[in-house]
Amino acid sequence: MGRFTIQLLFVSVAESLGDCSFLNTCFHMDTCKYVHYEVDHSSISSAQDKAPKQEEDKENVVNLSGKDKAVATLYPPQWIQCDLRYFDMTILGKFSVVMADPPWDIHMELPYGTMSDNEMRQLNIPTLQEEGLIFLWVTGRAMELGRECLKLWGYERCDEIIWVKTNQLQRIIRTGRTGHWLNHGKEHCLVGMKGGATSINCGLDCDVIVAEVREIGRASCRERV
């Protein structure tokens, strides 16, 4: 990680307020009242040169049973560029685990398109699972809507994960991008269960993730889950 050594002072900045929690990832830098910094990229290249070279792991077979025999094969990630409102999800098949980070309409400026509450309710999520778990990321105003969607889609909410947001210096985000009454320094992920789901291992981890915020569209918490 590079050092944040170059201070950026815009016309709108009030230095007495201190640093912006988002450092160089704030997407309103020109109007944000907090102090911003740029990354000293020379420190990154220097660290990369000194880092030991690691051999690329070509093995894609994962041993999930704890025995000598591998029981699952990981395949490269795949993406489909589509409009979810009209996409036929039946062609995807069935899954044991689904993670969804929908574009909720949170009534604020966003650099991507959103879906209305009714469009969310009508998503054909039930075709993706006969039984298993769904991890549904929700924003502040979509908390209750997310619970409603889980019920409509045939799930029972069984747990909840909280992502505590930090910046690149591992400090808690305090000057949040979201939030009406308070700045939101966390996000919630509702966990829903469908069917018996008897093969699930319980008690393997906790319900709190502390992870960095990245630019919009690259949320590290999704990867860590």
C-alpha positions in Angstrom: 0.0 0.0 0.0 1.3 3.4 -0.9 1.8 6.3 1.6 -0.7 9.2 1.4 1.8 12.0 1.4 0.5 14.6 -1.1 -2.2 16.8 0.4 -4.9 18.2 -1.9 -6.6 21.4 -0.9 -9.6 22.4 -3.1 -11.4 25.7 -2.9 -14.3 24.1 -0.9 -12.0 22.6 1.8 -12.2 23.6 5.4 -9.0 22.4 6.9 -10.4 22.6 10.4 -12.7 19.7 9.6 -9.8 17.3 9.1 -9.2 14.5 6.6 -11.9 12.9 4.4 -12.3 9.3 5.4 -12.2 8.2 1.8 -8.8 9.7 1.2 -8.2 9.4 -2.6 -11.4 7.4 -3.3 -13.9 10.2 -2.6 -15.9 10.8 -5.8 -16.8 14.4 -4.8 -13.3 15.6 -4.2 -13.9 19.0 -5.9 -16.8 19.9 -3.6 -16.1 17.8 -0.4 -15.2 20.0 2.5 -12.6 17.6 4.0 -8.9 17.4 3.2 -7.9 14.8 0.6 -4.6 13.0 -0.2 -3.0 11.4 -3.2 -1.1 8.1 -3.1 2.7 8.3 -3.3 3.0 5.6 -6.1 6.8 5.5 -5.8 6.5 3.7 -2.5 4.2 1.1 -4.1 6.6 0.3 -7.0 9.5 0.1 -4.5 7.6 -2.4 -2.3 6.7 -4.5 -5.3 10.3 -4.7 -6.3 11.3 -6.0 -2.9 8.4 -8.4 -2.5 9.4 -12.1 -3.1 8.0 -13.6 -6.3 5.3 -16.2 -5.7 4.6 -19.1 -8.0 1.2 -18.9 -9.6 -1.2 -21.5 -8.3 -2.3 -23.5 -11.3 -4.3 -26.0 -9.2 -8.1 -25.3 -9.3 -9.3 -28.4 -7.4 -10.3 -27.6 -3.9 -10.5 -30.2 -1.2 -13.6 -29.5 0.8 -13.9 -32.7 2.6 -10.6 -32.5 4.6 -9.5 -35.8 3.1 -7.3 -36.8 0.2 -10.1 -36.8 -2.4 -11.1 -33.5 -3.8 -14.9 -33.0 -4.0 -15.2 -29.7 -5.9 -13.6 -27.9 -8.8 -13.4 -24.1 -9.1 -14.0 -22.6 -12.5 -13.0 -19.1 -13.7 -15.5 -16.4 -12.8 -18.0 -15.5 -15.5 -20.1 -12.3 -16.0 -23.2 -11.7 -18.0 -24.0 -8.1 -19.1 -27.8 -7.9 -19.1 -30.8 -6.1 -17.8 -31.9 -8.1 -14.7 -35.5 -6.9 -15.1 -35.9 -9.0 -18.3 -33.1 -11.6 -18.0 -34.3 -15.3 -18.0 -32.6 -16.6 -14.9 -33.7 -20.2 -15.5 -30.8 -20.6 -18.0 -28.3 -20.3 -15.1 -29.2 -23.5 -13.4 -29.4 -24.1 -9.6 -27.0 -22.9 -6.9 -26.3 -23.8 -3.3 -25.3 -20.2 -2.4 -26.4 -17.0 -4.0 -24.9 -13.6 -3.2 -26.8 -10.5 -4.4 -25.8 -6.9 -4.2 -28.7 -5.2 -6.0 -28.8 -1.6 -7.2 -31.3 -0.4 -4.6 -32.9 3.0 -5.2 -31.5 4.8 -2.2 -32.7 8.3 -3.3 -29.3 9.8 -3.8 -26.8 10.5 -6.6 -25.1 7.3 -7.7 -22.7 6.6 -10.6 -24.8 3.7 -11.8 -28.5 2.9 -12.6 -30.9 1.7 -9.9 -34.1 -0.4 -9.8 -37.4 0.5 -8.2 -38.7 -1.3 -5.2 -41.3 -3.1 -7.3 -38.7 -4.2 -9.8 -36.7 -5.7 -6.9 -39.7 -7.6 -5.6 -40.4 -9.1 -9.1 -36.8 -10.4 -9.7 -37.0 -14.1 -10.5 -34.6 -15.1 -7.7 -36.6 -18.2 -6.7 -35.6 -20.1 -9.8 -31.9 -20.1 -8.7 -32.3 -22.3 -5.7 -34.3 -25.3 -4.5 -32.5 -25.1 -1.1 -29.5 -23.2 0.2 -28.4 -19.8 1.4 -28.7 -16.3 -0.1 -26.6 -13.3 1.1 -28.5 -10.1 0.3 -26.6 -6.8 0.7 -29.0 -4.0 1.7 -28.6 -0.3 2.2 -30.2 1.8 5.0 -33.5 2.5 3.4 -33.7 -1.0 1.9 -33.4 -2.9 5.1 -37.1 -3.6 5.5 -37.6 -4.0 1.7 -34.8 -6.6 1.7 -36.5 -8.6 4.4 -39.7 -8.3 2.4 -38.0 -9.5 -0.8 -36.5 -12.5 1.0 -39.9 -13.6 2.2 -41.4 -13.1 -1.3 -38.6 -15.1 -2.9 -39.2 -18.0 -0.5 -36.5 -17.5 2.1 -36.4 -17.3 5.9 -34.0 -14.7 7.2 -31.7 -16.6 9.5 -28.9 -14.2 10.2 -27.2 -10.9 9.3 -23.7 -9.8 8.6 -22.3 -6.3 9.2 -19.5 -4.8 7.1 -17.6 -2.1 9.1 -16.1 0.2 6.5 -12.5 1.4 6.8 -10.2 3.4 4.6 -6.7 2.5 3.3 -5.3 3.5 6.7 -7.6 1.1 8.4 -9.6 3.9 10.1 -13.3 3.7 10.3 -15.2 5.7 7.7 -16.8 8.7 9.4 -17.5 11.1 6.5 -19.9 8.7 4.8 -21.2 8.8 1.3 -24.5 7.5 2.4 -27.0 8.2 5.2 -29.7 10.8 5.6 -29.7 11.4 9.4 -26.2 10.0 10.2 -23.2 9.1 8.1 -23.3 5.4 7.4 -20.0 3.7 8.3 -21.4 0.2 7.8 -23.5 -2.0 5.5 -25.8 -4.9 6.3 -26.0 -8.3 4.5 -29.2 -10.3 5.2 -28.7 -14.1 5.2 -31.7 -16.1 4.1 -32.2 -19.9 4.1 -34.4 -21.8 1.7 -35.3 -25.5 2.3 -33.7 -27.7 4.8 -30.1 -26.8 3.9 -28.8 -29.7 6.1 -25.3 -29.7 4.6 -24.4 -26.2 5.9 -21.5 -26.0 8.4 -22.5 -23.6 11.2 -20.4 -21.6 13.6 -17.3 -21.3 11.3 -17.0 -17.5 11.4 -18.4 -14.3 13.0 -21.0 -11.9 11.7 -18.8 -8.8 11.4 -16.4 -7.9 8.5 -13.9 -5.1 8.9 -12.7 -4.2 5.4 -11.6 -1.3 3.2 -13.9 0.7 1.0 -12.8 0.8 -2.6 -14.2 2.7 -5.6 -17.8 2.1 -6.5 -18.3 -1.3 -8.0 -15.3 -2.9 -6.3 -16.5 -3.6 -2.7 -13.9 -5.7 -0.8 -16.5 -7.0 1.6 -18.2 -9.1 -1.1 -14.9 -10.8 -1.9 -14.2 -11.6 1.8 -17.7 -13.2 2.3 
